[in-house]
Amino acid sequence: MSRFKSKRRARAQTPQLQITSLLDIMTVLLFFLLKSFGTTPELNISKNLELPKSVSTRPAVYALNIAVSKNEISVDGESIIALQGISKETKRLPQAVFRRDPDLIAPLFELLAKKRSYAAKLAKRDPLIKFKGDCIIQADQDTPFHIIKKVLYTAGQAGYLMLNVATLSTKDI
């Protein structure tokens, strides 16, 4: 009788979970996710923006994004100035945009100064965060240069001195 009792006890025990195959699957998933994760940032290019072509192969950096499209000037997707009212002959910004300095775009300067002061507040809380003054300018290839020059000047006056211009690489075309 003792033989039958020992067999019953062996059957009554719960089976152990074999996790070897689960660890294999988790390892494969981990390698897949690490491989597919990119360290270079993706730029959000506006639909009505056609970037100029370039042979540069420098990767993009994380920075404030100023887009100058055919219709507007925007900062990180937030529209600042509508460009629809600009006459096609002169392609000049309205005088109401400028205050004292004819090259300074006032609404853009105010927003950039606000973003810089926010970054300074973050830097006070965390010493690892520093304001570097990085900025990416995305401009439509048909945008007049004097408008791009005013945007660059305004960004520089607001403290964004590390200016990068976004282009499309010719190898991507």
C-alpha positions as CSV (number, residue, x, y, z in Angstrom):
1,M,0.0,0.0,0.0
2,S,2.8,2.4,0.6
3,R,3.7,2.2,-3.1
4,F,0.3,3.4,-4.1
5,K,0.4,6.3,-1.7
6,S,3.8,7.6,-2.9
7,K,2.6,7.5,-6.5
8,R,-0.5,9.5,-5.6
9,R,1.5,12.1,-3.8
10,A,3.8,12.4,-6.8
11,R,0.8,13.0,-9.1
12,A,-0.8,15.5,-6.7
13,Q,2.2,17.9,-6.8
14,T,1.8,20.9,-9.1
15,P,4.0,20.8,-12.2
16,Q,6.9,23.3,-12.4
17,L,6.9,25.9,-15.1
18,Q,9.7,25.6,-17.6
19,I,10.8,29.2,-18.3
20,T,13.8,28.4,-20.5
21,S,11.9,28.9,-23.7
22,L,10.3,32.1,-22.3
23,L,13.7,33.5,-21.6
24,D,14.8,32.7,-25.2
25,I,11.8,34.6,-26.5
26,M,12.4,37.6,-24.2
27,T,16.1,37.7,-25.3
28,V,15.1,37.7,-29.0
29,L,12.5,40.5,-28.4
30,L,15.1,42.5,-26.4
31,F,17.6,42.3,-29.3
32,F,15.0,43.2,-31.8
33,L,13.9,46.3,-29.9
34,L,17.5,47.4,-29.3
35,K,18.2,47.0,-33.0
36,S,15.1,48.8,-34.2
37,F,15.6,51.7,-31.7
38,G,17.3,54.6,-33.4
39,T,19.4,57.2,-31.5
40,T,19.1,59.9,-34.1
41,P,16.0,62.0,-33.8
42,E,13.3,62.2,-36.4
43,L,12.4,65.6,-37.6
44,N,8.7,66.4,-38.0
45,I,8.6,68.1,-41.4
46,S,5.5,70.1,-42.1
47,K,3.3,68.9,-45.0
48,N,3.6,72.2,-46.9
49,L,7.3,72.4,-46.5
50,E,9.8,71.3,-49.1
51,L,13.3,71.2,-47.7
52,P,16.3,72.0,-49.9
53,K,18.6,69.1,-51.0
54,S,22.1,68.7,-49.6
55,V,25.0,66.3,-49.7
56,S,25.6,66.6,-46.0
57,T,25.4,63.4,-44.0
58,R,25.5,64.8,-40.4
59,P,22.7,63.3,-38.3
60,A,20.0,65.5,-36.8
61,V,20.2,66.6,-33.2
62,Y,17.5,67.2,-30.5
63,A,16.8,70.9,-30.5
64,L,14.1,73.5,-30.8
65,N,12.5,73.3,-34.2
66,I,11.7,76.6,-36.1
67,A,9.8,75.9,-39.4
68,V,9.4,78.5,-42.1
69,S,6.9,77.2,-44.6
70,K,5.0,78.8,-47.5
71,N,2.1,79.6,-45.1
72,E,3.6,80.3,-41.7
73,I,6.5,80.5,-39.3
74,S,6.1,78.0,-36.4
75,V,8.1,76.8,-33.4
76,D,7.8,73.2,-32.4
77,G,4.5,72.9,-34.4
78,E,3.0,76.0,-32.8
79,S,2.1,78.6,-35.4
80,I,3.6,82.1,-34.7
81,I,3.0,84.2,-37.9
82,A,0.8,83.5,-40.9
83,L,2.6,84.2,-44.2
84,Q,-0.5,84.1,-46.4
85,G,-1.0,87.9,-46.4
86,I,2.4,88.6,-47.8
87,S,2.4,90.0,-51.4
88,K,4.1,87.7,-53.8
89,E,5.9,90.6,-55.5
90,T,7.7,91.9,-52.5
91,K,7.4,88.9,-50.2
92,R,7.9,91.2,-47.2
93,L,6.6,90.5,-43.7
94,P,4.1,93.1,-42.4
95,Q,5.5,96.0,-40.4
96,A,3.3,95.1,-37.4
97,V,5.6,92.1,-36.8
98,F,8.6,94.3,-36.1
99,R,8.9,96.6,-33.1
100,R,12.1,98.6,-32.7
101,D,14.5,96.5,-34.7
102,P,13.5,96.0,-38.4
103,D,15.3,92.6,-38.5
104,L,13.7,91.2,-35.3
105,I,10.5,89.3,-35.6
106,A,8.8,90.2,-32.3
107,P,6.3,87.3,-31.8
108,L,9.0,84.8,-32.6
109,F,11.5,86.5,-30.3
110,E,8.9,86.5,-27.4
111,L,8.2,82.8,-27.8
112,L,11.9,81.9,-28.1
113,A,12.8,84.0,-25.0
114,K,10.0,82.3,-23.1
115,K,11.3,78.8,-24.1
116,R,14.8,79.9,-23.1
117,S,13.7,81.1,-19.6
118,Y,11.8,77.8,-19.1
119,A,15.0,75.9,-20.0
120,A,16.9,78.1,-17.5
121,K,14.4,77.2,-14.8
122,L,14.9,73.5,-15.5
123,A,18.6,73.9,-15.4
124,K,18.3,75.4,-11.9
125,R,16.4,72.3,-10.7
126,D,18.7,69.7,-12.3
127,P,22.4,70.4,-12.9
128,L,22.6,67.8,-15.6
129,I,20.3,69.9,-17.8
130,K,22.0,72.8,-19.5
131,F,20.7,75.2,-22.1
132,K,23.0,74.8,-25.1
133,G,21.2,77.2,-27.5
134,D,20.6,74.5,-30.1
135,C,18.0,75.3,-32.8
136,I,17.0,73.6,-36.1
137,I,15.7,75.9,-38.9
138,Q,13.5,74.2,-41.4
139,A,12.8,76.5,-44.4
140,D,11.0,75.8,-47.6
141,Q,13.4,75.9,-50.5
142,D,11.3,78.7,-52.1
143,T,11.4,80.9,-49.0
144,P,13.1,84.3,-49.7
145,F,16.4,84.6,-48.0
146,H,15.6,87.8,-46.3
147,I,12.9,86.1,-44.3
148,I,15.3,83.2,-43.3
149,K,17.9,85.9,-42.4
150,K,15.3,87.6,-40.1
151,V,14.4,84.2,-38.5
152,L,18.1,83.5,-37.9
153,Y,18.8,86.9,-36.5
154,T,15.7,86.7,-34.2
155,A,16.8,83.2,-32.9
156,G,20.3,84.6,-32.3
157,Q,19.0,87.6,-30.3
158,A,16.9,85.2,-28.2
159,G,20.0,83.2,-27.2
160,Y,19.8,80.4,-29.7
161,L,23.3,80.6,-31.1
162,M,23.9,77.0,-32.3
163,L,21.8,77.1,-35.4
164,N,21.4,74.1,-37.7
165,V,19.6,74.1,-41.0
166,A,17.6,71.1,-41.9
167,T,17.9,69.7,-45.4
168,L,17.1,66.5,-47.3
169,S,20.1,64.3,-48.0
170,T,20.6,63.5,-51.6
171,K,21.1,59.8,-50.7
172,D,17.5,59.7,-49.3
173,I,16.1,61.0,-52.6
